[in-house]
Amino acid sequence: MPHTDSALFTPITLGALTLPNRIVMAPLTRCRADADHVPTALMAEYYAQRASAGAIIAEATMVLDGHSAFAGREPGIFSAAQLAGWKRVTDAVHAKGGCILLQLWHGGRACHPYFNRGAQPVAPSPIAITGDEVHTPEGKKPYVVPRALRDDEIPTIVAGFRAAAANAKAAGFDGVEVHGANGYLLDEFLRDGVNNRVGPYGGSLANRARLLLDVTDAVIDVWGAGRVGVRVSPVNSYNDMRDSDPVALTIHVARELSARRIAYLHMMRADFFQQQKADVMTAARAHFDGALVGNMGYSADEAAAAVVSGALQAVAFGHHYVSNPDLVERIRAGAPLVEPDPRTFYSQDAKGYTDYPRM
């Protein structure tokens, strides 16, 4: 059924961002950067194809050299060449009238020495990811035990996010999203299943959230709060993650980010593997006064209903943005959606990337 009158097609202001619709493209790791983590012309084409989204949140992007987690092919934003590559992407999206933000990311313990010149990954505590392996050109390899960051090293991490935020501004992005989800470094500090350190960054909820908030404050210094979003996933067990009280974690983070008046809070509502369950969306809505963006498994009807009720201000779609570059137009027309081919999610050419048809 067509959704021409759907609430998803009403404009929305998120902080300093004005979106023409409530359909957001979620960040999707696709491994199409070159071996130096430089965004390619193929990536510019891919994002420009999807410029009708209310906003595009570009994929997880390395803020510091030496912390690769995705076959050495995820993009970075720490070199002049990477900045120039991203400028080509933002120019292409803006030429189509789109809005694009960059997701700032540190892989933490999900990084692997194979992709980082033998360097041991870093994390809040020396606890390795179990139950999964890293895919490399030499086959699968187990994750290694990370090195626990010292307290005196953490300012370097914060400075890396700050510099990356400045580079993102120079590259022409409309804002940035801090990646605090899915078992990467900032999420590792947040959740007590993998953060067992003592001192100012471990133990209490306030201490475990300190790094995420320090990074957010640094990025706000560069962009202003109205162009900064934060993504969290309190119940997602991806990358062997867990927390003893995800609702309490959500409440604390939501309150702290609300006080900072960021553009939006991007909540992943569920667990990829259905191992952990908790109603983190109700907790987030009750304690975050700004715009709430929901993600994970929303249909167009459910997304529209959530916007009408005020539970969400926008919805981020991921899975179907892989294979439907014109997702906004398809939802508006009530047209069938194309299902993506998982075999090409992380390959390195145009197949399964820029060759999905429009209506």
Residue pairs with C-beta under 8 A, 6 or more apart in sequence:
1 334
2 332
2 333
2 334
3 9
3 300
3 304
3 331
3 332
3 333
3 334
4 332
6 300
6 304
6 331
6 332
7 22
7 304
7 307
7 308
8 21
8 22
8 23
8 300
8 303
8 304
8 307
8 315
8 331
9 21
9 22
9 332
10 21
10 22
10 307
11 18
11 19
11 20
11 21
12 18
12 19
12 21
12 22
12 54
12 291
12 313
12 314
13 19
14 55
14 229
14 263
14 264
14 290
14 291
14 293
14 313
14 314
15 175
15 225
15 226
15 227
15 228
15 261
15 262
15 263
15 264
15 290
15 291
16 175
16 224
16 226
16 227
16 263
17 55
17 99
17 174
17 175
17 226
17 227
17 263
19 54
19 55
19 99
19 314
20 54
21 53
21 54
21 328
22 54
22 303
22 307
22 313
22 314
22 315
23 53
23 54
23 303
23 314
23 315
23 317
23 327
23 328
23 331
24 53
24 54
24 55
24 56
24 57
24 293
24 314
24 315
24 316
24 317
25 50
25 53
25 55
25 56
25 57
25 316
25 317
25 318
25 321
25 327
26 57
26 295
26 316
26 317
26 318
26 321
27 57
27 58
27 59
27 60
27 103
27 177
27 179
27 231
27 318
28 59
28 318
28 321
28 322
29 59
29 60
29 70
29 74
29 346
30 43
30 46
30 59
30 345
30 346
30 353
31 70
31 71
31 73
31 74
31 346
31 347
31 348
32 40
32 42
32 43
32 46
32 73
32 348
32 353
33 39
33 40
33 43
33 73
33 74
33 75
33 76
33 85
34 40
34 73
35 72
35 73
36 79
36 81
36 82
37 62
37 68
37 72
37 73
37 74
37 75
37 76
37 79
37 82
38 75
38 76
38 79
38 81
38 82
38 84
38 85
39 75
39 82
39 85
39 86
39 88
39 89
40 85
41 88
42 349
42 350
42 353
42 354
43 75
43 85
43 89
44 88
44 89
44 91
44 92
45 92
45 354
46 325
46 353
46 354
47 56
47 58
47 89
47 92
47 93
47 98
47 100
48 89
48 92
48 93
48 95
48 96
48 98
49 325
49 326
49 354
50 56
50 98
50 321
50 325
50 327
51 92
51 93
51 96
51 97
51 98
51 100
52 96
52 98
52 326
52 327
52 328
52 329
53 98
53 99
53 321
53 327
53 328
54 99
54 314
54 328
55 98
55 99
55 100
55 101
55 174
55 314
56 93
56 98
56 99
56 100
56 101
57 100
57 101
57 102
57 103
57 177
57 229
57 231
57 266
57 316
58 89
58 100
58 101
58 102
58 103
58 173
59 74
59 75
59 103
60 70
60 74
60 103
60 105
60 179
60 184
61 74
61 75
61 76
61 77
61 102
61 103
61 104
61 105
61 164
62 68
62 74
62 75
62 76
62 77
62 78
62 105
62 106
62 107
63 76
63 77
63 78
63 104
63 105
63 106
63 160
63 161
63 163
63 164
64 78
64 106
64 157
64 160
64 164
65 76
65 78
65 79
66 116
66 117
66 119
67 106
67 107
67 108
67 111
67 116
67 121
67 122
68 74
68 107
68 111
68 112
68 115
68 116
69 107
69 110
69 111
69 112
69 115
69 184
70 115
70 346
71 115
71 135
71 136
71 137
71 346
72 115
73 346
73 348
75 82
75 85
75 86
76 82
77 83
77 86
77 102
77 104
77 164
77 167
77 168
77 171
78 160
78 163
78 164
78 167
82 167
83 167
83 170
83 171
84 171
86 102
86 168
86 171
86 172
86 173
87 170
87 171
87 172
89 100
89 171
90 100
90 171
90 172
90 173
90 174
91 172
93 99
93 100
94 100
94 172
99 174
100 173
100 174
101 173
101 174
101 175
101 176
101 177
101 227
101 229
102 168
102 171
102 173
102 175
102 176
102 177
103 176
103 177
103 178
103 179
103 231
104 161
104 164
104 165
104 168
104 176
104 177
104 178
104 179
104 215
104 219
105 179
105 184
106 157
106 160
106 161
106 179
106 184
106 185
106 186
107 121
107 184
107 185
108 121
108 122
108 123
108 146
108 183
108 184
108 185
108 186
108 187
108 188
109 121
109 122
109 123
109 127
109 128
109 129
109 143
109 146
109 183
109 185
109 188
109 194
109 239
110 121
110 129
110 143
110 183
110 184
110 239
111 119
111 121
111 122
112 121
112 134
112 136
112 141
112 143
112 144
113 119
113 120
113 121
113 144
114 134
114 136
114 138
114 141
115 136
120 144
120 146
120 147
121 144
121 146
121 147
122 146
122 147
122 148
122 149
122 153
122 185
123 146
123 147
123 148
123 149
123 185
123 188
123 194
124 148
124 149
124 188
124 189
124 194
124 195
124 196
124 197
124 201
124 202
125 146
125 148
125 194
125 195
125 196
125 197
125 202
126 145
126 146
126 147
126 148
127 145
127 146
127 194
127 196
128 142
128 143
128 144
128 145
128 146
129 143
129 183
129 239
129 240
130 143
130 240
131 240
132 143
132 239
132 240
133 140
133 141
133 142
133 143
134 140
134 141
134 142
134 143
135 346
148 197
149 157
151 199
151 200
151 201
154 201
154 211
154 214
157 185
157 211
157 215
158 211
158 214
158 215
158 218
159 218
161 178
161 215
161 218
161 219
162 218
162 219
162 221
162 222
165 176
165 218
165 219
165 222
165 223
166 222
168 176
169 222
169 223
174 227
175 223
175 227
175 228
175 229
175 263
176 219
176 223
176 227
176 228
176 229
177 228
177 229
177 230
177 231
177 266
178 186
178 212
178 215
178 216
178 219
178 228
178 229
178 230
178 231
179 186
179 231
180 186
180 187
180 190
180 212
180 230
180 231
180 232
180 253
181 187
181 231
181 232
181 233
181 236
181 268
182 233
182 236
182 238
182 239
182 241
182 268
183 194
183 236
183 238
183 239
183 240
183 241
184 239
185 211
186 211
186 212
186 215
187 232
187 233
187 241
188 194
188 195
188 241
189 195
189 201
189 208
189 209
189 210
189 211
189 212
190 208
190 209
190 212
190 232
190 234
190 243
190 249
190 253
191 208
191 234
191 241
191 242
191 243
191 246
191 249
192 208
192 243
192 244
193 241
193 242
193 243
193 244
194 240
194 241
194 242
195 201
195 202
195 208
196 202
197 203
199 207
200 207
200 210
201 207
201 208
201 210
201 211
202 208
205 248
205 249
205 252
206 252
208 249
209 249
209 252
209 253
209 256
212 230
212 232
212 253
213 256
213 257
213 260
216 228
216 230
216 257
216 260
216 262
217 260
219 228
220 228
220 260
220 262
225 260
225 261
225 262
225 263
226 261
226 262
226 263
227 263
228 262
228 263
229 262
229 263
229 264
229 265
229 266
229 293
230 253
230 257
230 262
230 264
230 265
230 266
231 266
231 267
231 268
231 295
232 250
232 253
232 265
232 266
232 267
232 268
233 241
233 267
233 268
234 243
234 246
234 247
234 249
234 250
234 253
234 278
234 280
235 243
235 246
235 268
235 269
235 270
235 271
235 276
235 277
235 278
235 280
236 268
236 270
236 271
236 272
236 276
237 271
237 272
237 273
237 275
237 276
238 271
238 272
238 273
242 275
242 276
243 249
246 276
246 278
246 280
247 278
247 279
247 280
247 283
250 267
250 280
250 283
250 284
250 287
251 283
251 286
251 287
254 265
254 283
254 284
254 286
254 287
254 288
255 287
255 288
257 265
257 288
257 290
258 265
258 287
258 288
258 289
258 290
261 290
262 290
263 290
263 291
264 290
264 291
264 292
264 293
264 313
264 314
265 284
265 288
265 290
265 291
265 292
265 293
266 293
266 295
266 316
267 280
267 281
267 284
267 292
267 293
267 294
267 295
268 295
268 296
269 280
269 281
269 294
269 295
269 296
269 297
270 277
270 296
270 297
271 277
281 292
281 294
281 311
284 292
285 292
285 311
291 313
291 314
292 311
292 312
292 313
293 312
293 313
293 314
293 315
293 316
294 303
294 306
294 311
294 312
294 314
294 315
294 316
295 315
295 316
295 317
295 318
296 318
297 319
298 306
298 315
298 317
300 331
303 312
303 315
303 317
306 312
306 315
307 313
307 314
307 315
317 327
319 340
320 327
320 337
320 338
320 340
321 327
322 340
322 345
322 352
322 356
323 337
323 338
323 339
323 340
323 341
323 356
324 330
324 337
324 338
324 356
325 356
325 358
326 358
326 359
327 337
329 335
329 358
329 359
330 336
330 337
330 359
333 359
335 359
338 356
338 357
340 352
340 356
341 352
343 352
344 351
344 352
344 353
345 352
347 353
